[in-house]
Amino acid sequence: MIAARLPDGESAALAQGVEDGASPFRDAQLIARGQLAPFFAAANMVAALLAVGGLWGSVKPGYLLGWMAAVGGLNFLLMHWARNQAVTCVGRSGRPVPQWMMLADVLARAFVWMSLPLWQFANLDPGAQLIAASILAGLGVAALGLIVVPSCALAWVSAFTAGLCTVLFVGRASVPFQHMLSIIFTMGVAVFGVLTVARWALHQLKTNADMGSASESASLLLQEYEQRGVGWLWQVDGDNRVTYISSRMTALLGRPANALLGHSLPALLGGHAELGRVLLGKQPFNALEMELKTPRGTRWISMAGDPIIDTAGRFEGFRGVGSDITDIRQTQERLTHLANMDVLSGLPNRGRVRQLLGEALRQATVSNVPCAIMFLDLDGFKPVNDTFGHPKGDAVLQAVAKRLCDEVGPEGTVGRMGGDEFAIVIPDGQSRKKVEQLADRIIVSIREPYMIDQTEIRIGVSVGCAFGPIDGATVDDLILKADLALYQAKDAGRGVARYFSSELQSEQDDRVRLEGDIRAAIDSRQFHLAFQPLVSAKTQKLVGFEALIRWNHPKRGFVPPNVFIPVAEECGLMGPLGEFVVDEACRAAAQWPEPITVALNISPKQIILPSLPNTVSQALGRYKIPGNRIELEVTEGVFLGDNNQTLDVLSRLRALGVGIALDDFGTGYSSIGYLNKAVFHKLKIDGSFVREAGTRPENVAIIQSIVQLAKSFRMNVTAEGVETAEDFERMRDLGVDTIQGYLFGRPLSFDRANQMVTGLASKRMAG
């Protein structure tokens, strides 16, 4: 009759919660037990009354009344004890209730109740015996008051099952067999029902306790979320009327909560159309940003929400979170501005100019109103730097930037491409005459003298212009056409403006011829390397060279790298040209003593070639030098393409022992996220930062940051463009490891570089 039970281990595990320290389930057990205590006591006393009525006349009245008083008194006391425990023994400070104590409670009641029937059963007539046995069997149902503590329920039904079996055995001769079966069946149903209900009740109790704990945790988390200032919470009904909103948001809006509740949320937030649209869509949304007018000024907020759906699938509104992202947006805008700004002039930099030109070209394609791009190159600016120094040269560039902005005004955007090169993007170039007049005004304006520290400086400007999409349908194509027009302006004597036309196609043809000349130059080894010294900032001793490619064309004469390298990149010749540079650099390094290293530049088009690591490995093996004698310099532009492929090539090169330096760090695209890929060993500070550090304190701060960043990644730092003793001392004091610049030497031929190394070796031997 007691075969029905809870799943293996569940009864013991759950009952153990009563003895454990504070827990939601233990508290739920004690509270439920206290609530069921009156039912359990009443069942005992009602059954006792029925027994007294059924046995009156068969048992002495004194026995019956005394037994009745004992049953009633004991149940009354133990009922109050259980209810008191439901108050004093819950929570973290509650005293634990031992399981044996609860079992003793149940068994004491069972013993007192069964004492009279068991004692007097043999003396009863058959009718009274049948009544007593039936009441014993029925009283097993009273265990429903104990179902929240399985061990107690099991003890109760076990005790009454044992008592019933005892009295039936005693009365086997007087109680008819069919009545015995009926009584046993009643007891079996009671036991099975009690244990079945116990299984369900325990599951519900545990579920409710877990849900209560989770709900309490969620409530605490939400309170923490709001109190810590992370964000605010909101809820609306099916008509988008506010039903709850955090105090943080009411403070932001400058209105009390009672003035917001019941009002349309989109209306309260300024009638934001996008918010109204997503709420009408009844779909989850995230990171919806909107501008908000508040008593504190304009703020930006971000909202996320989920629809509220009831159990019947009906839409009941939205609930979600929001946050004030004004500071984040301002920081992002500042960072974006810095990333798109030229430090010296405050104008958009090369990358931003390309973006603006792309936007203008797309709009021109859609509207059939052509745009224009002007490329400007200052004439006679290099002598300014050579004669007056870079500080005055920088002041001239700043003055040029101001004059350009004054002349262009709202007609376009002025940007600095680098060095003494500027660009102007004109979205509306429909009137060619206006563009030409603007170019003429710019030439006249730039030609006016500049007074820099009481020094009069004169320069000029050449202008090349192209119209899109007439002259070029892509940004690169349009820039190329503007470049061709600029080249023509310089060839025409400088100080003039030229516009791309069909006549300039010959220039493009010349570029094609230049491509053929590059191919021939590679085969005939017309290229050679020049070597610029690298010295230690601490000892001023030679530590290596940077290898720079040079080309003396048989007919063109000296062709600058910035002329033939882009052509080589475009026509796919960087592979063989790069192999030549790597081979020559390794050959030079092999002839110099081991402390001397050779650094060489790798273009973004070359770094993506999977064959590059093999080329370097073969050259190292050919000249029998270790990988650490060679250093490859890459610019931040290598991360504009397939970053995974680039990092794979860099990692393979690093595995050869070759050093990888990040050149011109801080002047282009942010690649700080790639410094932790363990592929770089050195950062090179661009010369513009070095030269301007003497007059621009912010440049000193930038260099300090770069040095600290490099040291945190265990990298060395090289400063380029060191031309004066003051530059050197400043870089040394800032913690730079290696110095490169005209102060210690211009690019040298191999023979001159070899003499420098030989002289250094001789000094060491003499020392």
N, C-alpha and C positions, 0 to 999 in steps of 0.2 A: 504493500500500500504506500510505501514511501520511496518507490523507485524513481518517481519523477523528481528531477533535480535541475539546478542551473548548469550551464556549460562548465566543463572541467576548469577548475581553478577560479572561476569568476566569483563564486560565492565567497570563497576565502579571501580573495584579493580585495573585493569590494568591502567586505565586512571589516577587513584590516584597517580601512580608512578611519574607522571610529577610534582606533587606538593611536593612529599616527598623529603627528603635529597638525597644526592648522592647515586645512585644505578645503576647497569649495565643496567637494563631495562629502567629506566628513561632516561639515556644517549642515549640508542638505539632509543627510541621514538623521542627525539629531533633531533638526527642526521638524522633519516629517514624522519621526517617532513621537515627538511631543504632541503633534497635531492628532495622531491616531490613538494616543494614550486614552482619551475618554471613551472612544469606541471599544477598545480592548477591555477596559475596566467595566463598562456597561454590559458587554457581552457576558463577562464572568458573573456579574451580579444578577442579570436577568436569568441566566441559566440556573443559578443557585435558587432563585425564587421558584422557577419551574420545578426544580428537584424537591424543594420543600413542599410545594403543593402536591406533587405526585406521591411523595413518601409520607405525607401526614397520615398518621394512623398506623403506619407500618414501623415507624421509628419514634422513639420517645421524643416528645416536643422539646424537652430541654436540650437533647443532642442537636436537633434540627436548628433551633434558634441560636444556640452557641456556635454551631458550624456556619450558619448564615452570617452571624456577626463577624466571625473571623475572616470569611471570604470578603465581605463588604469592606471591613476596615483595612485589610491588607491591600486590596485593589485601590482603595481610595488613596492610601498613603503612597503607593508606588506610582499611581497616575500623576500625583503632584510632583513626585521626584523626577519623573521623566519630563514633565513640562518645564520644571525648573532647569534641568540640564539643557533643554533647547534654548535657554537664555544665557546661562552662565558658562556653558562649555563650548561655545562657538566663537569663531574669530581667532585672531592670532594670540590673544591673551587667554583663550578658553582652556580650562583644564581637560586633559585627555580622559575619556571614559573607557576603562578597561573592558574588554569583551567578557571576561569571566563575571564581572559585576552585572552586566546585562543578562547573561545566561542565568545567574543566580536569581535575578528578579523573576524571570519567566518560570524557572523550575520551582521556585517557592510558591508562586500562585498555583501552578499545576498540582503540587503536592497538597497544599491546603484544600484545593477544590476537590481532588479525588480522595482525600482522606476518609470522608464519611461514606461514600459509595463503596469503596474497597473494604472498609471495616464492617459495614452492615450488610453487604450484598448477600452473603450466605444465609442471613436471617430473614431476608425478605421473601414475601410470597411471589409466585411467578409473575403476577401482573406488575408488582412494584419493581421486580428485577428487570422486566422489559422496559419500564419507564426510565430507570436509572441508566441502563445500557444505551438506550436511544439518546438520552441527554448527553452522555459521554461522547457518543459518536458525533452528535451535532455540534458539540462545543469545539471540535477541531476547527470549525470555520472561524472561530475567534482569532485564529492565527493571522487573519487578514490585517489585524491591527499591528502585526509584527513584520510585515513583508519587506519593510525598508531595511531590516537587519536580518539577512537570510539565516544566520546561525540560530537566532532566537526563534524564528518561525519554525525552523526544522526541529529545534529542541521541544517546542510546544506540541507539534503534531506527533513527534516521536513518543513523548510522555503519555499523551492521551491514547495513542495507538497501543502502547504497552499496557496501560490501565484497562482499556477495553478488552484486549486479549485476555487479561487476567480475570476480569469479572465473567466473561463468556466461558472461560474454562471452568470457573467455580460453578457457574449455573448451567453447565452443559446438560445436566439431567432434567432441569426444570424449564429451560427456555427452548421453545420449539425450534427445530433446525431452520425452518423457512424464515422465522423471525431473526435468527442469527445471521442468515444471508443478507436480509434487508438491512440490518444494523451495520454489518461489515461493508456492504455496498455504500451506505451513507457515509461511513468513515472514509472509504477509498475516494469517493467523489470529493469530499472535503479536502483531503490531503492533496489530491491531484489539482484541484482548483486553486488551493492556496499557493502551491509551488509554481503553477503556471502564471498566476497573477504576480507572484513575487519576481519571476523572471522579467515580465513586462515592466513592472514598477521600478525594478533596479535599473533597467535600461533607460527608462524615462528620467529617472532621478539623476543618473550619471550624465545623460545628454543635457538636461537642464542645468546641472552644475557646471558642465563644460561651457555651455553657451553663456551662462552667467559670468563665468570667469573671463571668457573671451570678450563679452560685452563690457565688463569692467575694464579690461586691458585696453580695449578700443577707446573707451571713454577717457581713460587716463592719457592715452596717446594723443587723442584729439585736443584735450586740454593743454597738453604739453606743446602741441603744434601751434595752438593759438597764443599761448602765453609766451613762448620763446620768440615770437615775432616772425616765424617762418612764413606764415601766410594767413589766410582767413577762409572761413567756410560759408557756404550759401546754399539755400534750397528754395525752389519755387514750386508752385502747384501747376496743374495742367494748363492754366491760363497765363503762365509765366509771372504770376504774382508772388512776391517775396513772402515766404513763410518762416524763414530763418536767415539771419545774416550776422556774422561775427562783429563784436564790438570794435575790432581793429578796422573793419571796413566802414562802420558808421563814423568812426573818428576821421577816416580819410575823406569821406563825403561831407563831413561837418554837419551831420544831421543825426538826431536821436533815432534809436531803433524803432520806436513807435511811429515815427514819421516815414519809415521805409517799408514796414510790414504792410502787406496788402497792395503795394504798388507794383507796377510792371518793372521788372529788372532791366530790360533794355532801355526803358525811358529814364530810369534812375541813373544809368551809366551813359547818358548823353545821346540816347537814340541810336546806338551803334548798329548799323544795318547788318553787319556780319554776325553779330551775336543773335539778333532776331532771326536770321536765316537758319543758323544751326539749331536754335531752340525749336523752331518750327519743324525741322527735319527729324526731331525726336531720335537722334543718333548720338552716340558718345562723341565727344570732341576733346581736343587737348591742345594746350599751348596757343590759345586764341589771344592774340595781343591786340590791345586797343588803347587809344589815347583818351585820357579822362581829364576834364576840367574840374579842379577842386579848389577849395579856399586856399590851399597851400600852393596853388599854381598848377601847371600842366603836369600830369603824372602818366606813367605807362603801367598798365596792369596786364597780367597774363591769367587766363581762366581755363579751367578744364571741368568737364561735367559728364555725368552719366544719367540716362533716363531712369526714372523710378517706375517699375512695373510690378503690379500687385500679383497675387497668386492666381488671379483669373486672367492675367495677361493684359490688364487695362493700364494705360499710360496715366500716371498720376503726377508727373512733373519731372523736375531735374534736381539733383544735388551735386555739389562739386566743391572745388577749392579754387582759390585765387591768390595771387601774390603781386606785390608792388615790385616791378622790374625796372623802375626808372633809373636807379643807379647802374644796373647791369647794362641797360641800353646806352646810357651815357658813356660808360666805359667802352662798350663795343664801338660806339661811334668815334670815340677818341682813338682807339686802336686802329680802326679802319682808316681814319684820317691820317694817322701816322704812317700806316702801311702804304697809303696812296700818295703821300706827300714827299716832296724833295726837301731834305733837311735844310739846305743852304738857302734856297729861294722861297720856300713855302708854297711852291706851285705843285700841281699834280706831277707825279713822276712818270717814268716811261710806261710802267704797267697800267697806270690809271689812264694815260693818254690813249693806249690801245683800247681800253674798255670804252672810253668816250667815243672813239672813232667807230668802234663796232656798233654802238648804239645809234650813232648818227647815220651810219651806212644802212642799218636795218630800217630806220625811219625813212631814209631817202628811197629805198627800194619799194616801200609800201606806198609812200605819198607821191612818188615821181617828182619830188623836189630834191635836186642834187645837194650833196654836202661837199665840203672841201677840207683838205688837210694841207697845212703849210709846214714845211720843215725849214728851220732857220739855223744857220751856222755863222757864228761871229767871225768877222774878218779881222786879222791882226790881233787876236786876243792872246795867242801864245807868247809873243814878245812882252805883253803886259806882265805875265807871270815871271818870265825870265828877267825882266828889267826891274820891276817894282816889287816882286815877290807875291806869293800866293795870298796873303791877307788883303792886299789892294786888289788883286784879281778877283777874290771872292766878293769884295765890295762892289766891283764893277758888275759882276753877274747879278747881284741883288738889285742894283740900279737898273740893269737891263730888264729884269723881270718886272719891275714896277712900271717902266715905260711901256712895255708890251701890254700889260694889263690895262693901262690907261688908254692906249690906242684901240685895243680890241673891244673893251667895254662889254656890253651884253651880247655882242654879235657872236662871240665864241668863247672858248676856254683855252688859256695859255698853259702849257706844261713844259717842264724841263726834261729833256731826254738823257742828259748827262753831259759833263764837261761844259763846253760852250755851245751845246746844241739845244735848241728849243723847238717846240711844235705848237701849232694853233689848230684846234678843231672847230670848224664852222658848220653848224648844223644846217643853216639855210644858205646854200651857195648858188641859188637860182640866178642871181644877178652877177654875172662874171665881172661886170664893170666895177661893182662895189668891192668884190674881192681884190681886184687889181688896185683899186684906190687904197684899200686897207694896206696892201703890201707896200705901196709907194709911201704911205704915211709912216709905216714902220721903219722903212729904210732911212727916211729923213730923220725920224726921231732918234734912232739908235746912233746915227752919225753925229749927233750933237755931242760936244765934249762933256766929260764927266770930271767933276772936281772931287777928288778923293784925298782927304787930308792935305788940302791946299796943293794937290798935284793934279794937273790937267792931263787927262787920258783920253785918247781918241781911238775909236774902233769903228768898224762897219759891220754890215750883216748881208748875207746872201740868202735869198728866199727861193725855195722850190715848192710848187703847188700842184696838186692833182685833185680832180673832182670825181666823186663816186656817186653812183656806180658806173659813170661814163668811162672813166679811165681804169677802174678796177672794181671787181665785184666782191673782193674779200679785203680784209684789213691788211694782210701781208702784201697783197697785190697793189693796193692803193699806196701803202707805205713805200713799196719799191718804186712806183711811178713818181711819187713825190721826191724820193731820193735821186732818181734819174734827173728830174727837173733841177734839183739843188746842185748836182754835179755840173749840169750845163751852166747854171748861174755862176759857179766858180770858174768854169772854163771861159766864160764870157768876160772875165775881168773882175768879178766880185762886186759887191755893192749893188746888185740888180736882182730882179725877180724873174723867174722863168716858170713856164707852165708846161705840163706834160702834153705832148702832141705826137702826131704820127712821125714827125721828124726825129723825135727822141728814140724811135725804135732802133735806130742805128746804135744808140747807146746800149740797148739791150743786146743787139747783135755783138757788140764789143764784149759784153759780159759773157756771151756764149764763147767768143774767142778766148776770153780769159780762162774759161773752164778748160778748153783744149790746151791752153798754155800750162795750166796747173798739172794736167795729166802728163804732158811732156816733161815738165820740170821734175816731177817725181821720178820718172824713168831715167832722166839724165842727171839726177842728184844736184839740181840747181839750188835746192834749199840748204841752209846750214843753221847751226844753232849759235846763239850768243848767250853768254853766261853772266848773270848779275850776282854779285857776292851777297851772301847771307852771313851776318856776324852775330856773335853772342852778345847779348845786352850787358851781361855781367863783366866779361873779360875783353870785349871788343875784338875777339879773335875770330878768324874765318872758320865757319863751320860747314859751309856748303855753297851751292850756287842754285839759282833758278835758271833753267834752260828755256830760252825764248827763240822761237822759230823766225828766221829771216829769209827773204827771197830777193835776190838781185836778178831781175828779168833781163834777158839779153837786149831787148829793145825798150821796154818800159822803164828800166832802171829799178830802183828800190820800190817794191810793192809792199805797203804796210800790211801787217797781219789782219787788221780789221777790214781790209779790202778782199784779200783772197780767202781768209778763213770762212766767212759766210758763204762765198761761192762754193768752196769745197764741201761745206756742210749740205748745201742745197743739192749739189750734184752727186752726193754719195761718195766723195773722195776722202772723207775723214779716216776711213779704214787704212788705206795705204799710206796716207800722210802721217797718221798717228803711229803706224809701224816704224816709219822712218825716224820720227822724233824719239820714240822709245829706244830704238836701236842705237841712235847717236848718243842719247843720254847715258845709256848703260856703257857704251864704249868709252865715253869720257870718264865716267866714274871708275872704270876698271884701271885707268891710268893714274889715278890719284890715290893717296893713302886712305885707309879705311875710315878715319873720322869724317872725311869730306863726303857730303851727300849731294845728290842732284835732284832738284824738284822740277817737274814739268807739268804744264797745263793739259787738262783733258776736257774737251768740249762736251756739252750735253748730248750732241749727236753721236759722239764716240763712246760715251760711257754706257750707252744702251746696247753696244755691240757685244754679244755673248763671247766673241772670239778675243776680246781685249785681254782677259786674264791669261789666256794661252800665249798671246803675243808677248806679254810682259815676262811670263815664265820662261819662254824660249830665249828671250834676250838675256835674262839673268843667267841662264845656263850657258849661253854662248860665250859670255864674257866672264863667267865664273865669279860672280859677285853675289853677296847675300842680298835678300830682299830689302833689308833696312837701309841700304845705300840709296834706294830710289824712293822718291816721294811724289805722289800724284795729287795735283791740285784740281778740285772741282768747284764750280760755283753753285749757288743755291738754285739756279735755274734747272739743275739736273732733276729736281723733284717735281717739275711741272708735268712730266709724262707718266709713264708706268712706274710708279714708285717701287713696286715689288721687284720688277726686273732690275731697276737701278740698284736697289739695296742688295740684290743677289750678286750682281757684278762686283759691287764694292766689297761685299763680304768675301767673295772668292779672291779678290786682290789682296785683302787684308790677311787672308790665310797664307799667302805667299810671303808674308812678312813686310810687304810694301806699306809705307806710310800713306795715309789718306788725309789730306788737308782740305778744309772748307774755306775757299778763297772768297775775298770781298764780303766777309760775313757782316750782316746787318744792313747791306745796301739794297737787297732785293727782297725775295720772298722769304717769309718766316719759315725756317726749317728747324727750330728748336726741338720739335717733336722727334726729329730723326737723330739728334745727338746721342740719345740713349740706345742706339742700335749697335753700339760698340764697333763702328766702322771708321770713325774719325779719330785721329790722334793729335790734330793741330787745327787751330782757328787762325785765319789771317785777317787782320783788321785792314780795311780799305784805306788807301792813302788819303782820301778826302777827310776822313775822321782825324787822321794824324795831323794834317796841315791846319785844320780848323781848330784843333784843340787849344792852341795858344790864345785864340780870341773868343772861343765859344765854350763857356763852362759846361754847357750841356753835353758837348762832345767828350769832355773829360769824364763825365758821369757815365756816358755810353761805353767808353773804353773800359772804365772800371768794372762795369757790369759784365762786359764781354770777358774780361780777364777772370773775374770771379766765377762766371759760368763755366769757362774752360777748365779752371782748376777743380771745380766740383765734379767735372767729368774726367779729371786726370788728363787733360790735354795741355799741350804747349800753345803759346800764342806768338805769332809773328806780326810785326807792324810794318806795313809797306809805306813808301813815300816819305821816308825820313830824310829830310834835305838839310836840316840845320842842326847845330849842336844843341840848341834849345829843344828841338823835337826829340832828339836822342835822349837827353836827360829826362824829359817828361815821360817818355815811353818806358825808360828803365825804371823810374820811380813808381810808375803805375803797375809794374810787375810783368811787363812784356819779356819774353824769353829771347826772341831773335829779332834782329833789325835788318831791314832791307830798304835801300834808297840811295839817291845820288850822293849822300854824305859819305858813303863807304864805297861807292863805285857805280858807274854806269854799266850797261851790258857790254861785255868784253868778248872778243874772239876767243876761240879755244886756246890759241897760243898765248894770248895775254893772260887768260885765266890760269893756264898751266904755269906761267911764270910766277903768278901770285902764289899758287900752291907750292911751287918749288921753293920760293923765298920763305914761305912759312915753315916748310920742312927744314930748311937750312938753319933758321933761327932756333927751331926746337933742338936740332942736333948741337948747335953751338951752346945752347943753354944747358 
